Amino acid sequence: MKKLAVILLITIVQFSFSQSRKVINGSVFSQNLLIPDAEIINLSTERSTTTNANGEFSIAAKINDSILIFHKDYELKGIKISSDDLNTTKIKIEITRKAEELKEVVVHQVNIDWKLDKKWEKEKNHEIAMEKKAKALKNSGVYNGTIENGMDFVKIGKMIFGDLFKGKKEKAENPEAFKEIAAANFDQKFYTETLQLKKEEMEAFLTFCNFDPESKKMLSKNSNNLELMDFLYKKSVEFKKINAPE
């Protein structure tokens, strides 16, 4: 009976301990270099901190809390706190530097239309002749019924209507803008490992986020990656609840 009571007491103590958070200390590094200014985010408590000049941090956590490590020059890293992490003096987290993408250089063959060039040269010569004529001395007392230098109706049309069409183009909104930005800022691992989404769910999830009016507000106020990441995490919780099997 006494043995059973002791086991029960130990179980209660361990359970109480697992429910309370304690401050854990750690450091972030990459290729043996300590990384300062990395964001350490506890998604379970929505609390965050930043590594100091020595790449060290402290944050409150408990077992199974999800921790994100974010730095603009490194790949996003996510970990779950284990009992070993809570019992160790300092946890060490390694992150990977982002690969530099080289822009593809495409060489196009240019076919010159010499007939078109001659036409352009003729028009250019005509413009030069008109400019010279405009600079010549005028006889202000004689009117011959013509309009000086004529009127270039093509240019006038472009000036009047070109700006109108340009204005309409600038006002057109891209309905897929949020999806494109979310896909460009975070790689597939973020959605499958950090947000715990299936690969085949990614397109449906981004469409789900795109329909939320909050996504348009985030684009209009130029949100940073942390705000965007927080929005995606909250939406992933909603998405999973909606798609959870009954």
Secondary structure, DSSP 8 states (H G I E B T S, - for coil): -HHHHHHHHHHHHHHHHHHS-EEEEEEEEETTEE--S-EEEETTTTEEEE--TTSEEEEEE-TT-EEEEE-TTB--EEEE--HHHHHSS-EEEE--B----------------HHHHHHHHHHHHHHHHHHHHHHS---TT---S--TT---HHHHHHHHHHHHHHHHHHH---TTHHHHHHHHHS-HHIIIIIS---GGGHHHHHHHHHTSHHHHHHHHTT--HHHHHHHHHHHHHHHHHHHS--
